[in-house]
């Protein structure tokens, strides 16, 4: 039959739909068979998993679990506690480094902004002299110089904290070689790799048999030979050695974190006084710009005079600095609500309130010193005298329960009188330069106290440690 004949075309047209129907039916049957096989396999798996649980009576754990405490209720082992402590101290070091990095970024932006400002048209006012009776100093230039010097010192302190315990290369060797302080322990003196007695770390053992390889400290690991390192992990005492390394290295990391923390405190103190100097330079530059013509050249031979607005601005700046230096620690101590609800802590709460009162009164005192001329003599003298008396009373009330309270109160009285009495005499005579010197002296005194505070705290910790070391057991 030819494909062109009508009979062939009719037969083919009837066979194609039948063939398509068969393919559809066969494919559907195959898919249905696969689905049924998967359902049977899943049902068998579920039946096997439930049958093992049904064989055990309710309330009784499986035989393999009898007498075994669940992992979540087991107390942590000594190794786990040491590892957690090590991780916490290591996180503290990382947190300190993050703080130092943020401070360095802030200092970099601030220094760049200062240098950019100095390169603009306002730079021509930095060298102007000011009529600060009885002198004519270039106050804007002096202030910006103090700011840059403070930034330099703050950056050096931050770098010292960031690189601890690496130190300055080439001066004192490598402090990271042995982070432990020298205690005079004979175990720290041992035979080195060259056979000579040394105090440095070594991978060999001391004559007393003390282990010198660390599983954590990278320099000791690097100094070890391949065989010594393999023997360390093949030893049966490797878990015990790990515990000893965690104990010693956690303390080393804690000392390093404390060093970083102290350098941050010192750098922030320096940076605070530097910001004050920068703000003062802005005030003096603005005074020169408002006093001189637009070109700023015709008044270079004439000292710039400060008007009342600029003196009040300087007063607010110095008062704000003093308030921040004294008030922020006291305000931080008052953040907790526990002293307000616990009778046993009300005394400490009152002490912090007196410190805050002292911060406010001292800030008003420093600000009042720079507020004249501009106020009547009687009002100005009364404001300075009242704020001085209030600051002395508030300071004594804040330290009356501390040790050496009388010496602290006497030092406070002497410092207050040394700042206020000359300022009053010079202010009445119109010598504004000495008033500015008094305000700068008070700010410098707070700076010195802030810088010495980390060292004093270290001495107190060392003293407490010595007392506890010398105390008899059980005392």
VOVEX-297000 format. One record per residue (C-alpha): residue in one letter; z, y, x. Coordinates in steps of 0.02 Angstrom, whole numbers, plus 32768, in hexadecimal, padded with zeros to 4 digits. Layout:
REM VOVEX-297000
AZYX
...
This chain:
REM VOVEX-297000
X800080008000
X7FCC80A48049
X804D812F805C
X7FD381A68008
X7FC881427F66
X802E817B7ECF
X808280CF7EBF
X80CC80D97F6F
X810F81887F53
X816081527EAF
X81B480BB7EFF
X81F481217F93
X823981A97F23
X82A181277EC7
X82E280D07F67
X8322816B7FC1
X83AA81977F40
X83E380E27F3D
X83F280E07FFB
X845481827FFD
X84CB81407F77
X84ED80A47FDF
X8517810C807A
X859181778017
X85E780E07FCB
X85F380878073
X8639812080CC
X86BB813E8045
X86F38089804D
X87068094810B
X876F81338101
X87DC80E68079
X87F8804A80E5
X882D80B2817C
X88A681188112
X88F4807A80CC
X890B802F8179
X896180CE81B6
X89D580CE811F
X8A068019813D
X8A27803A81F6
X8A9480D281CE
X8AF68070814C
X8B187FE581C8
X8B578062824B
X8BCC80B581CF
X8C0C800C8195
X8C367FD98248
X8C92807C826C
X8CF9807581CD
X8D227FBC81DB
X8D827FD7827F
X8DEB805F822F
X8E0C7FF78192
X8E537F6881FA
X8EE57FD68233
X8F707FF681B4
X8F8680AC8180
X9002811081E8
X8FF2809D8280
X8F8680D98311
X8F038065835A
X8F437FE683DA
X8EF8804A846A
X8F5780E58430
X900380988419
X908280EE848A
X9005817084C6
X9031822784A6
X8F9F828F8466
X8F5682FE84F0
X8F7E839F8494
X90388373848B
X904B833F8541
X90A483BD85B1
X90368406863B
X904883B986E5
X90838417877E
X8FD2841D87C3
X8F8F84668721
X901784EC871E
X8FF4851A87D3
X8F3B852387B1
X8F588593871A
X8FC98605877F
X8F47860D880A
X8EBF8639878D
X8F2986C2873F
X8F4C871687E5
X8E9687058817
X8E6587598773
X8EE087E5879B
X8E8788018842
X8DDF880587EA
X8E258881876C
X8E6388F087FA
X8DB888EA884B
X8D68891A87A6
X8DDD89AF8799
X8DB289E5884A
X8CF989D68823
X8D0A8A438788
X8D6D8AC587E9
X8CEC8AC88873
X8C638ADF87F2
X8CC18B7187A3
X8CDE8BC0884D
X8C278BAC8879
X8BED8C0287D9
X8C6D8C8C87ED
X8C3F8CAB88A3
X8B868CAC887A
X8BA38D2987EE
X8C0A8D988863
X8B858D9788EA
X8AFD8DB8886A
X8B618E4A8826
X8B7C8E8E88D5
X8AC18E8988F6
X8A988EF1885B
X8A9E8FAC8845
X8B5B8FA6882B
X8B708F7788E2
X8B5D902D8916
X8C06905388C6
X8C658FCF892A
X8C77903D89C5
X8CBB90D7896C
X8D6691198998
X8DE891308910
X8E6A91B688FD
X8F0291438901
X8F8791BE8937
X8FB391CC89C7
X8F1E91658A06
X8E62915E89E8
X8E3990A489FF
X8D97904E89C6
X8DF28FEA8941
X8D588F9588F6
X8D238F5389A1
X8DD58F1B89CB
X8DE68EC08925
X8D408E658933
X8D6C8E3289E6
X8E138DEB89AC
X8DB68D8B8925
X8D3B8D3D899F
X8DC68D0F8A19
X8E298CBF898C
X8D908C5C8955
X8D788C1F8A07
X8E2D8BE38A14
X8E278B938968
X8D888B358992
X8DD58AF68A35
X8E6D8AB689D7
X8E008A618954
X8D968A0F89DB
X8E3489D48A32
X8E6D89848990
X8DC1893C896A
X8DAC88EA8A14
X8E5E88A48A22
X8E8788418A89
X8DEA885B8AF3
X8E2489018B3A
X8DC5896E8BB4
X8D5989048C28
X8D7B89108CE1
X8E2689618CDA
X8EA788DD8CB0
X8E42883E8CB0
X8E2787E08C0E
X8EBC87F18B97
X8E6E876C8B29
X8E8886ED8BB4
X8F3B86D38B7A
X8F6C87318ADB
X902186FA8AEA
X909B87768B36
X90EE87438BD7
X919A87008BAC
X91CC86BD8C55
X91BE860C8C15
X91A185938CA5
X9124853A8C36
X90B085CF8C48
X90A885B18D05
X904385168D28
X8FC584D18D9D
X8F1585118D7E
X8E6E84BC8D97
X8E6E84EC8E4E
X8F1684998E6E
X8F6F85418E83
X8FFB857C8E14
X8FBA85F88D93
X8FED864D8CF3
X8F4286468CA5
X8F0985C78C27
X8EC685258C6A
X8E8884848C22
X8EFB841A8C8C
X8FB083F98C66
X904384538CB2
X90B883F68D27
X912C83DC8C93
X90A183848C35
X908084138BBB
X8FD7840B8B67
X8F5E84958B9B
X8EC884738B2C
X8EBF84CC8A85
X8E5F849589ED
X8E51854989AE
X8E5085C78A3E
X8D9B85DA8A77
X8DC186028B2F
X8E2885648B44
X8D9F85008AEF
X8D1B854E8B61
X8D8385288BFD
X8D9484718BD1
X8D1B83F38C18
X8CB883818BA6
X8D2582ED8BCD
X8DC7834D8BB2
X8D87838E8B0B
X8D5582E08AD3
X8DFC829B8B0C
X8E5583208AA6
X8E0682E18A05
X8E17822A8A36
X8ED1823F8A52
X8F4881F589D2
X8FAA829889D4
X8F188303899B
X8F69832B88F3
X900B835B8948
X8FAA83C389C6
X8F5084188936
X8FF5844888E8
X90348490898C
X8F9484F489A4
X8F9F853988F4
X90528570890F
X902D85CB89B2
X8F8486148983
X8FC3865388DB
X904886B68935
X8FC786F789B1
X8F57872F8922
X8FEC878388CE
X900F87E6896D
X8F5A88188977
X8F58884E88C0
X8FF588B588DF
X8FA289098974
X8F0A8934890B
X8F7A89768880
X8FD989E788F7
X8F3A8A2D8945
X8EF68A518897
X8F948AB2886C
X8F878B19890B
X8ECD8B3988F1
X8EE98B72883E
X8F708BEA8879
X8EFA8C3688F9
X8E6D8C3B887C
X8EDA8C9587FC
X8F038D248873
X8E4B8D2888A4
X8E188D3E87EF
X8E958DCD87E2
X8E468E1E887A
X8D998E07882E
X8DD18E59878B
X8E1F8EE987EC
X8D7C8F02884C
X8D1F8F0D87A7
X8D968F94876A
X8D838FFB8809
X8CC68FE68806
X8CC0901F8751
X8D2D90B5877E
X8CB790E4880B
X8C2090D0879B
X8C6B91408714
X8CA591C38793
X8C0591D187F8
X8B57920487BC
X8AD09185879B
X8A919181884E
X8B41916F8895
X8B1591CB8936
X8B55927B8918
X8C0E92478904
X8C2391D5899A
X8C82925D89F4
X8CF3927B895D
X8D7A91F88937
X8D6E91AB888B
X8DFE91D38817
X8E469154879E
X8E5C919086ED
X8EDF914F8672
X8E6A90C8862C
X8E50907886D5
X8F09907D86FE
X8F34902C8658
X8EB08FA6867A
X8EFD8F808723
X8FA78F7986CF
X8F698EF98651
X8F168E8F86D9
X8FB18E828746
X90208E6486AF
X8FAD8DD88673
X8FB38D85871E
X90718D868722
X907A8D47866F
X90068CB68695
X90618C878736
X910C8C7F86E3
X90E68C64862B
X906A8BD48632
X90E58B568681
X916C8B888604
X90F28B7F8573
X90B78AD485AD
X916B8A9585AD
X91808AD084FA
X90EB8A7084B5
X915689DC8481
X91AD89E583D9
X9235896D8411
X92AE89F5844C
X92A38A4883A2
X92E089AC8346
X9351895983C8
X93FB89A783E7
X940389628497
X936789C384CC
X938F8A6B847D
X93DA8AAA8520
X93388A8A857D
X92D88AD984EF
X93428B7784FD
X93278B7A85B9
X926B8B7985A2
X92778C038522
X92D68C6E859E
X924F8C4B861F
X91CB8C8485A5
X92318D208582
X923D8D3F863D
X91808D2C864D
X91618DAF85C6
X91E18E2A860B
X91A28E1686BF
X90EF8E318685
X91238ECF8628
X917F8F0A86C5
X90E98EF58737
X90778F4486B7
X90ED8FD7869E
X90F18FF98759
X9036901D8756
X9035907D86B1
X906791238702
X902891AA870D
X8FF191A98659
X909B919C8605
X9127921D8601
X91A29203868F
X923691E0861C
X91D9915D85B6
X9191910C8651
X9239910186AC
X928D90BC8610
X9205903885F9
X92118FFE86AE
X92D08FFA86AE
X92DF8F9C8609
X925C8F1A8637
X92B08F0186E2
X935C8EE38693
X93148E6E860F
X92B68E0A8692
X93538DF586FB
X93BA8DBD8665
X93338D458629
X931F8CFA86D6
X93DA8CDD86EA
X93E38C8E863D
X93578C16866C
X93AB8BDC870D
X94638BE686E1
X94718B2886D3
X94118B048774
X944F8AEB8823
X94608B87888F
X94568BF487F5
X94B48C858845
X94428C8688DD
X93A98C83886E
X93ED8D0F8802
X94188D77889C
X93698D5E88E3
X93208D90883B
X93888E308835
X93558E5E88E7
X929C8E3E88C5
X929F8EA08822
X92F78F358870
X92828F308906
X91EC8F3C8892
X922C8FB88810
X92969038886E
X9211906B88EE
X918D90698864
X91F590E187FC
X92109157888D
X915B915488C2
X911C91608810
X918191FE87EE
X913A924A888F
X908A921B8859
X9069919B88E2
X9005911D887E
X8FD990B8891A
X908E907D892E
X9095904D8876
X8FFB8FE28894
X904E8F99892F
X90E78F6988C7
X907C8F128844
X90198EB788CB
X90BC8E858921
X91018E388881
X905E8DD98865
X90608D9F8919
X91138D638905
X90E38CF68872
X904F8CB688D7
X90C18C848967
X91368C2B88EF
X90A38BCD88A2
X90648B9A894D
X910E8B5E8986
X91338AFD88E7
X90CF8A608916
X91268A5A89C0
X91D08A728971
X91AC89E988F3
X917889758982
X921B899989DE
X927E89728941
X922288CB892C
X924288A089E2
X92F988CD89D0
X930C88618934
X92B587D2898C
X932787E08A23
X93C187E389B6
X938887498956
X935B86EE89F8
X940787108A44
X946686E789A5
X94B8863A89A1
X946E85B7892F
X94A985C8887E
X94EA86788897
